[in-house]
């Protein structure tokens, strides 16, 4: 599947969420800022960052639509157990968090993302709606991760894994899977 440019995705997302609700817009803009802190670092591949941003925005779109407007999604078309603004807020935060967490590898980055998610979810008043919305956001993100796996493209050999930041036996396993999948050599 060919993804639209990040600018197109942002435009579609902003138009899709123009439901005259400043709190939902604020949550999405807060996670835009959080995302840009991780994706716009010096030395980061702009094409990979743009791809992740597009996927993140589309996952948010589908999560919020699962809550507020079922069957309006692109990839994730399930219906949330709860249909409320609080659930939509939690879905947006969780979908954004999960897409970023699937692509980042640094323990410090993952910890910072977890803190941002906890802070965002603490702003959602109704605990039942918060849990249902977070579950919907997680399901939306998971469907996008499955669809676009791997989120961060794996290049030839172990050197690419070191750049991505993965080490240890899990990295060897990932390298073998992707080497077989894309016909790449196992050595750098």
TIMI-347520 format. One record per residue: x, y, z of N, C-alpha, C, O, CB in turn. Coordinates in steps of 0.1 Angstrom, whole numbers, plus 5000, padded with zeros to 4 digits. Glycine has a CB too. Example, Ala and Ser with C-alpha at 12.3 -4.5 7.8 and 13.67 -1.06 7.14 Angstrom:
2
513249435078512349555078513249675078514249675085511349555090512849785071513749895071512950005079513450115080514149945057
***
This chain:
188
500849885000500050005000500950125000501850135008499050005012500650224991501450344991500750444999499550474998501550394976501550505009500950595018501050735012501850775004501750595031500050825016500050965011501251035019501750985028498751035014501551155014502551235020502051275034500851275037502851355012503051305043502651345057501751475056500851485064503851375065501951565047501151685046499751655042498751705048501751785035499551555033498251515029497551445041496351475044498251415017498251355048497651295059497251395070496151375076498651195065498051495072497751595082496451665078495651695087498951695084496351705065495251775061493951685062492951735067495351815046494051565058492851475059492551455074491351455077493251335053493551445083493251425097492551545103491651535110494551395104493051665099492451785105491051805100490151845107493351905101490851775087489451785082488551675088487351705091489451765067489051555090488251455096487851475110486851435115488951315095488751555117488451575131487851705134487751755146489751565139487351775124486751905126485351885130484351915123486851995112485151835142483851805148483451915159482651885167483851665154484152025158483852135167484052095181483252135190482452185165485152025184485451995197486952025200487851955196485151845200487152135208488452175210489352075219490552075217488452305217488651995227489451905235490051795227491151755229488651855247489351745217489851645208490951695199491951635198488751585200490751815194491751885186493051905195494151885190491252015181492851945207493951965216494751835219495951845219493552025229494051725221494751605223495551555211496751515212493751485226494951575199495651535186496851635184497951585181494751545174496751765187497851855186498951825196500151845193497351995187498551785208499551755218500351635213501651635215498851725232499751535208500451415203501251445190502251375187499551295201500751545182501651595171502951645176503951615171500851705163502851725187504051785193504951675199506151675196503751885204504351575206505151465212505851385200506951355201504251375220505051355190505651285179506751355172507851295169504551255168506651485170507651565164508951565172510051575166507251705161508851555185510051555194510851425191512151435191509651555208510251315187510951195185511251175170512351125167510051075189510451225161510651195147511451295140512051275129509351185140511551415145512351525138513651555144514151665144511451655138514251455149515651465155516651485144516451425133515951355164517751555147518851565137519351425133519551345142519951655141519651395121520151275117519151165114519451055109521151225127517951185117516851095115516451095100516351205095515651115124516250985094515850975080514451035079513450995085515850825076514351145071513151215069512051125062510851145065513351335061512451045053511450955046510850855056509650835056512150875035511650805065511150705075510250785085509150735089512250635083510650905089509850985098508551025092507451015099510651115102508551055079507351095072506350975071505150995073507651145058506950855069506150735068505450705081504250675082506950615063506250715092505750695106504650795109503650755115506850695116504850915106503951025109502650995101501551005107504451165105502650955089501450925081500750805087499550805089501850885067501450705091500850585097500250625111499050585114501850475099500950705118500350745131499050825130498150805137501450835139499050925120497851005118496650915113495550935118498151115109496950825105495850735100495350645111494150615112496350655088496250595120495850515131494950595141493950545146497050455138495350715143494450805151493150825145492050815151495150945154493150855132491850875125490950755126489750765130492150895110491450635124490650515125490150485139489050445141491450395119491050515149490650495163489550585167488550545173491850515172489650715163488650815167487350785159486250795165489050955164487450745147486250705139485550585145484350565144486550685125486350485150485750365157484950405169483950335172486850275161485250515175484550565187483350655183482250635187485450645196483650755174482550855171481750825159480650865158483250985170482350755149481750735136482050605131482850595121482050855126481550495137481950355133481850335118480950395111481150255140482750255112482850215098483450335090483250335078481550175093484050425096484650535088486150525087486850615083484350675094486750405090488150395090488750345077488050305068488550295101490050365076490750315064491150165065490850095056491950405061491750135076492249995078491549935090491149815089493749995080491350005101490749955113489250005112488950115113491350015126488349905111486949935110486049875120484849845118486449895096486649845132485849795143485149905150485450025148486749715152484249865158483449965166483849955181484049855186481949935165484050075186484350085201483150045209482050055206484850225204483549995221482449955231481750075236480650065241483049875242482450195236481850315241481950425231482950435224482650365255480950505230480950615220480750745227479650795229479750595210481950805231481850925239483151005235484150955230481750905254483151135239484251215237485451165245486651165240483951365240485251125258486251075266486950955260488150945260485751045280486150865254486750745247487550785235488550735233485550655243487050885228487850935216489150995220490150975213486951035208489151075231490451135236491451025239492551035236490151215248490950925247491850815251492350735238493450685238491150715261491450715229491750635217492850715209493750645204490550615208492750845207493750925200495050915207496050895200493251065199495150925220496450925227497050785226498250775223496250965242496250685228496750545228497250505214498250435213495750445233496450535204496950495190498250565187499150505181495850535180498350695190499550765187500750705195501850685189499450915191500550685207501550625216502050485210503250465209501050605230501150405207501450265203502250265189503150185188500250185202501850355180502550355167504050405170504950345165501850455157504150505178505550555181506350445189507550425186505450685189505750385198506450285206506850165198507850105201505550235218506050135188506450025179507650055170508349965166505249985170507950185168509050225160510250265167511350255161508550335151510150305180511250355187511850235195511150145199510850465197513150245198513850135204514550175217514850095226514850075195514850305219515650345230514750335243513550385243516050495229515250275254514550265266514150405272513050425277515350195277514950505270514650645274513450695266512550755272515850735272513450675253512350715245511050645249509950715249512650695230511150515251509950445254509350485268508150495270510250295255510250515277509850565291509150705289508150725295511050575300509750795281509150925279507850915272506850985276510151015270507650825263506350795256505350745266504150795266506550695245505750655275504850605285504350715295503150715298505550495293505250805299504850915307503951005300502951045306506150995312504151035287503251115280501851055279500851125279503851145266501850925277500550855276499850865289498650895289500750705272500550835300499850845313499350985316498250995321500850805324500151085312499651225314498451255306497451315311500751325311498451205293497351225284496051155289494951215290497651185270496251035293495050955298494551005311493350995314495450815299495351075319494951125332493951245330493251285339496151175341494051305318493151415315491751375311490751455310493751495303491551245309490251185305489451155318489951065326490351055296488351215320487651205333486951075336487151025347486651305333486251025327485450895329486350775327486850745317484250895320486550705338487550585338487050475329487850425322487650535352485750445328485250345320485450385305485950305297483750315322485150505301485350555288486850555284487250525273484750695286487650595294489150605292489650465288490450455279489850655305489250365296489750225293489250175280489950115272489250135304487950195277487350155264488050225252488350165242485850175263488250355254488950435243490350385241490850375230488850575246491050365252492450325251492550185244493450165236493150315265491650095247491649965241491349985226491949915218490549875247490450075222490150095208491450155201491750115190488950185206492050245207493350305202494350205200495150205190493850425211494550115210495550005209495249915198496149875190495649935222493949885196493549795185493749855171494249785162492049745186493449985170493750055158495250055154495650025143493150195158496050095164497450095162498049955158498849945149498250145175497549855165497949715162497649675148498449615141497349615172496449715143496149685129497049755119497349695109494649725126497449875122498349945113499749895114500449885104498450095117500249855126501549785128501549655120502549625113501849765143500549575120500449455113500449485098501149405090499149375117499749585093499649615079500949665074501349625062498549715077501649745081502849815076504149765082505149835082502749965078504149635087505249585094506349555083506049505072504949445101507649585085508149665097507949815095508049865084509649625099507649875106507450025106508750095102508750195094506950075119509850045107511150105104511750005094512049895098512050135117512050045082512649955072513949895076514849975081512750015059514149765075515349705078516249695066515749635056515149565085517449745066518349745055519249625056519049545065519149875054520249615048521149505047521949495060522449595065522049505036522049365065522949335076522749385090521749455092524249375071523649355098523649385112523849535115523349595125524649315120524549605106524849745108523549825108523449915116525749795096522549785100521349855101520649835114519949935119520449805089520649715120520049695132520749775143520049825153520149545136522049795143522649875153522250025151522050095161524249865151522050075139521550205137520150215143519850315150521550245122519350125140517950125146517950105161517050155168517150005139519050045166519150035181518749905187518649895199518350145187518649805179518249675184519449585186520349585177517249605175519549515198520749435201520249305207519149295212521749515210521149205208520849085215520248975206520148995194519949115227519748875213519148755206517948795198517648745188518948645215517148885204515948935197516248995184515548975174515049025206517349075184517749145171518249035161517949055149518949235174518948935166519348825156518048755150518048725138520248725164517048735159515848675154515148765143514748725133514848645165515048895146514448995137515248995124514649005113514449135144516548995125517449005113517148875105517048895092518949005117517048765111516848635103515448645096515348605085516848515112514448695103513148705097513148795085512648755075512048755108513648915087513649015076514648975065514349005053514049145082515748905068516648855058515848755049516048755037517948795064515148665055514348565048513248635040512948605028513848455057512548735046511448795040511848875028511148875018510748885050513048955029513449035018514648985010515149055002513749175024515048865013516148805006517448875008518248894999515848804991517748925020518948995024519948905030519548805036518649115033521248935028522348855035522348885050521948985054523648885029522748785057522748795072523948875077524048915089522748655078524948895069526148965073526249105067525649125057527448895070526849195074526949335069527949345057528049455052527449425080
***
